[in-house]
């Protein structure tokens, strides 16, 4: 269920019934209804309605942020607003773009984000579903090797295990877009910029992009003794497609 408290926070004392309807019905029931419309589609519809009415205020900023969280990529938002410009008015689109640039600042779509896209990850392509890109940040010969890995929408790596007789494991620093991490036997965990994932040695797992978003993270192997990597089977499409 979508949790919202803005109504009670801002109008609870002045208009308690309106606050209740806003928080519990509009967001608690309408936004949380299961069925044909995903949260992403609801965000697109809401953005379209607000732009058409010229409602480019703080609530529009909130809905832009929610749209990004619900999987509307920077490139998709740019196309949505460009399309709306011809139906909702050029000035409305300009105002919406100003807000969108602020919300999506630092979200660089498919250019690899902060550390750059690098080159196609051909050496490991057999262990990925979809296309990925690798940009080494340190010399591969150094003790600590860091690389920026970028996944196109829908791309993920196979299940794999980082092994070590002592220490080891892997650290992921999420920098751009939206992705997923899942350890064997656990629920998948959504990944967003600023999040850090530590994967202990011996844990079977996979990670990659969401279906509708590019995703980048910096990956490096934690120091250890006898470190190795074992690539396993691909992530099943049925499992992956269930993720929002």
SEZA-921396 format. One record per residue (C-alpha): residue number from 1; residue in one letter; x, y, z. Coordinates in nm, 2 decimals. Each point is the difference from the previous one (the first is absolute). Example, Ala and Ser with C-alpha at 12.3 -4.5 7.8 and 13.67 -1.06 7.14 Angstrom:
BEGIN
 resi resn      X      Y      Z
    1    A   1.23  -0.45   0.78
    2    S   0.14   0.34  -0.07
***
This chain:
BEGIN
 resi resn      X      Y      Z
    1    X   0.00   0.00   0.00
    2    X   0.12   0.35  -0.08
    3    X   0.05   0.19   0.33
    4    X  -0.08   0.37   0.00
    5    X  -0.02   0.25   0.29
    6    X   0.02   0.33  -0.19
    7    X  -0.37   0.07   0.05
    8    X   0.01  -0.05   0.38
    9    X   0.34   0.18   0.03
   10    X  -0.12   0.31  -0.18
   11    X  -0.38   0.01   0.04
   12    X  -0.07  -0.23   0.28
   13    X  -0.10   0.28   0.24
   14    X  -0.18   0.22  -0.26
   15    X  -0.18  -0.26  -0.22
   16    X   0.03  -0.35   0.17
   17    X  -0.25  -0.16  -0.24
   18    X   0.18   0.12  -0.31
   19    X   0.33  -0.11   0.15
   20    X  -0.15  -0.35   0.07
   21    X  -0.13  -0.03  -0.36
   22    X   0.33   0.11  -0.14
   23    X   0.21  -0.24   0.21
   24    X  -0.23  -0.30   0.04
   25    X  -0.21   0.00  -0.32
   26    X   0.20   0.17  -0.28
   27    X   0.33  -0.15   0.10
   28    X  -0.10  -0.28   0.23
   29    X  -0.26  -0.15  -0.23
   30    X   0.01   0.14  -0.35
   31    X   0.38   0.00  -0.04
   32    X   0.03  -0.34   0.17
   33    X  -0.27  -0.18  -0.20
   34    X   0.12  -0.32  -0.17
   35    X  -0.09  -0.06  -0.36
   36    X   0.08   0.11  -0.35
   37    X   0.18   0.32   0.10
   38    X   0.35  -0.02   0.15
   39    X   0.14   0.28   0.23
   40    X   0.21   0.11  -0.30
   41    X  -0.31   0.04  -0.22
   42    X  -0.19   0.18   0.28
   43    X   0.30   0.24   0.03
   44    X  -0.01   0.07  -0.38
   45    X  -0.37   0.06   0.00
   46    X   0.03   0.24   0.30
   47    X   0.29   0.19  -0.16
   48    X  -0.20   0.03  -0.32
   49    X  -0.31   0.13   0.18
   50    X   0.19   0.26   0.20
   51    X   0.20   0.13  -0.30
   52    X  -0.33   0.03  -0.20
   53    X  -0.15   0.21   0.28
   54    X   0.32   0.21   0.04
   55    X   0.04  -0.11   0.37
   56    X   0.37   0.02   0.02
   57    X   0.04   0.06   0.37
   58    X   0.15  -0.18   0.30
   59    X  -0.25  -0.29  -0.05
   60    X   0.13  -0.04  -0.35
   61    X   0.35  -0.02   0.13
   62    X  -0.12  -0.27   0.24
   63    X  -0.16  -0.20  -0.29
   64    X   0.31   0.04  -0.21
   65    X   0.21  -0.15   0.28
   66    X  -0.25  -0.28   0.04
   67    X   0.00  -0.07  -0.37
   68    X   0.38  -0.04   0.01
   69    X  -0.03  -0.23   0.30
   70    X  -0.27  -0.20  -0.19
   71    X   0.23  -0.06  -0.29
   72    X  -0.06   0.28  -0.25
   73    X   0.34   0.06  -0.14
   74    X   0.15   0.34  -0.09
   75    X  -0.03  -0.08  -0.37
   76    X  -0.36  -0.11   0.04
   77    X  -0.09   0.32   0.19
   78    X   0.16   0.21  -0.27
   79    X  -0.21  -0.18  -0.26
   80    X  -0.32   0.03   0.20
   81    X   0.04   0.37   0.05
   82    X   0.10   0.06  -0.36
   83    X  -0.32  -0.19  -0.11
   84    X  -0.21   0.19   0.24
   85    X   0.13   0.34  -0.12
   86    X  -0.21  -0.04  -0.32
   87    X  -0.32  -0.09   0.19
   88    X   0.03   0.19   0.33
   89    X   0.18   0.32  -0.12
   90    X   0.36   0.10  -0.05
   91    X   0.03   0.22   0.31
   92    X  -0.13  -0.28   0.22
   93    X   0.26  -0.23  -0.14
   94    X   0.28   0.25   0.06
   95    X  -0.11   0.04   0.36
   96    X  -0.01  -0.38   0.04
   97    X   0.34  -0.04  -0.16
   98    X   0.15   0.24   0.25
   99    X  -0.13  -0.21   0.29
  100    X   0.10  -0.33  -0.17
  101    X   0.36   0.11  -0.06
  102    X   0.03   0.07   0.37
  103    X  -0.15  -0.33   0.11
  104    X   0.20  -0.21  -0.25
  105    X   0.32   0.19   0.05
  106    X   0.29  -0.25   0.02
  107    X  -0.21  -0.28  -0.16
  108    X   0.18  -0.04  -0.33
  109    X  -0.19  -0.27  -0.17
  110    X   0.22  -0.22  -0.20
  111    X   0.34   0.18   0.02
  112    X   0.12  -0.18   0.31
  113    X  -0.07   0.28   0.24
  114    X   0.27   0.15   0.22
  115    X   0.29  -0.22  -0.12
  116    X  -0.09  -0.04  -0.37
  117    X  -0.13  -0.29  -0.22
  118    X   0.33  -0.16  -0.10
  119    X   0.01  -0.28  -0.26
  120    X  -0.23  -0.29  -0.07
  121    X   0.06  -0.27   0.26
  122    X   0.09  -0.26  -0.26
  123    X   0.23  -0.21   0.22
  124    X  -0.29  -0.09   0.23
  125    X  -0.29   0.03  -0.25
  126    X  -0.07  -0.38   0.03
  127    X  -0.09   0.06   0.37
  128    X  -0.25   0.28  -0.07
  129    X  -0.35   0.01  -0.13
  130    X  -0.01   0.32  -0.21
  131    X   0.28   0.25  -0.06
  132    X   0.24   0.14   0.26
  133    X   0.29   0.24   0.00
  134    X   0.32   0.01   0.20
  135    X   0.21   0.30   0.09
  136    X   0.31  -0.10   0.21
  137    X   0.08   0.27   0.27
  138    X   0.33  -0.16   0.11
  139    X   0.26  -0.21  -0.18
  140    X  -0.11  -0.37  -0.01
  141    X   0.35  -0.09   0.13
  142    X  -0.05   0.20   0.32
  143    X  -0.09  -0.17   0.33
  144    X  -0.33   0.18   0.01
  145    X  -0.18   0.00  -0.33
  146    X  -0.31   0.23  -0.04
  147    X  -0.22   0.02  -0.31
  148    X  -0.31   0.19  -0.09
  149    X  -0.25  -0.26  -0.14
  150    X  -0.30   0.13  -0.20
  151    X  -0.30  -0.21  -0.09
  152    X  -0.25   0.09  -0.27
  153    X  -0.37  -0.03   0.09
  154    X  -0.08  -0.37   0.06
  155    X   0.36  -0.11   0.03
  156    X   0.12  -0.21   0.29
  157    X   0.29  -0.23   0.07
  158    X  -0.03  -0.38   0.07
  159    X  -0.02  -0.13   0.35
  160    X   0.36  -0.02   0.13
  161    X   0.20  -0.05   0.32
  162    X   0.31   0.19   0.11
  163    X   0.21  -0.26   0.20
  164    X   0.29   0.05   0.24
  165    X   0.16  -0.21   0.27
  166    X   0.03   0.32   0.21
  167    X  -0.17   0.34  -0.04
  168    X  -0.11   0.08  -0.36
  169    X  -0.34   0.08  -0.13
  170    X  -0.11   0.29  -0.21
  171    X  -0.11   0.36   0.05
  172    X  -0.24   0.18  -0.23
  173    X  -0.03   0.39   0.01
  174    X  -0.31   0.09  -0.19
  175    X   0.04   0.32  -0.20
  176    X  -0.26   0.03  -0.27
  177    X  -0.35  -0.12  -0.11
  178    X  -0.20  -0.28   0.17
  179    X   0.10  -0.36   0.04
  180    X  -0.04  -0.32   0.20
  181    X   0.21  -0.22   0.23
  182    X  -0.11  -0.34   0.12
  183    X   0.17  -0.26   0.22
  184    X  -0.11  -0.36  -0.04
  185    X  -0.30  -0.08   0.21
  186    X  -0.08   0.36   0.07
  187    X  -0.23   0.27  -0.15
  188    X   0.15   0.23  -0.27
  189    X   0.12   0.33   0.13
  190    X  -0.06   0.32  -0.20
  191    X   0.32   0.20  -0.06
  192    X   0.01   0.38  -0.04
  193    X   0.29   0.26  -0.02
  194    X   0.18   0.04   0.34
  195    X  -0.07  -0.35   0.12
  196    X   0.28  -0.24   0.09
  197    X  -0.03  -0.38  -0.01
  198    X   0.25  -0.23   0.17
  199    X   0.00  -0.36  -0.13
  200    X   0.18  -0.24   0.23
  201    X   0.22  -0.27  -0.14
  202    X  -0.19  -0.32  -0.08
  203    X  -0.34   0.16  -0.06
  204    X  -0.17  -0.09  -0.33
  205    X  -0.15   0.31  -0.15
  206    X  -0.07   0.21  -0.31
  207    X  -0.03   0.38  -0.07
  208    X  -0.10   0.21  -0.30
  209    X  -0.24   0.27  -0.14
  210    X  -0.37   0.03   0.04
  211    X  -0.21  -0.08  -0.31
  212    X  -0.05   0.37  -0.09
  213    X   0.32   0.17   0.13
  214    X   0.37   0.01  -0.06
  215    X   0.20  -0.08   0.31
  216    X   0.36   0.06   0.09
  217    X   0.20  -0.10   0.31
  218    X   0.37   0.00   0.09
  219    X   0.10  -0.36   0.09
  220    X   0.31  -0.11   0.18
  221    X   0.12  -0.32   0.16
  222    X   0.06   0.01   0.38
  223    X   0.35  -0.10   0.09
  224    X   0.04  -0.36   0.10
  225    X   0.19  -0.33  -0.03
  226    X  -0.06  -0.24  -0.28
  227    X  -0.26   0.22  -0.18
  228    X  -0.17  -0.14  -0.30
  229    X  -0.33   0.05  -0.19
  230    X  -0.24  -0.27  -0.11
  231    X  -0.25   0.08  -0.27
  232    X  -0.32  -0.21   0.01
  233    X  -0.34  -0.01  -0.18
  234    X  -0.18   0.30  -0.15
  235    X  -0.28   0.16   0.21
  236    X  -0.33  -0.15  -0.12
  237    X  -0.21   0.24  -0.21
  238    X  -0.31  -0.09   0.21
  239    X   0.17   0.11   0.32
  240    X   0.14   0.32  -0.15
  241    X  -0.32   0.10  -0.18
  242    X  -0.19  -0.01   0.33
  243    X   0.21   0.29   0.13
  244    X  -0.16   0.34  -0.04
***
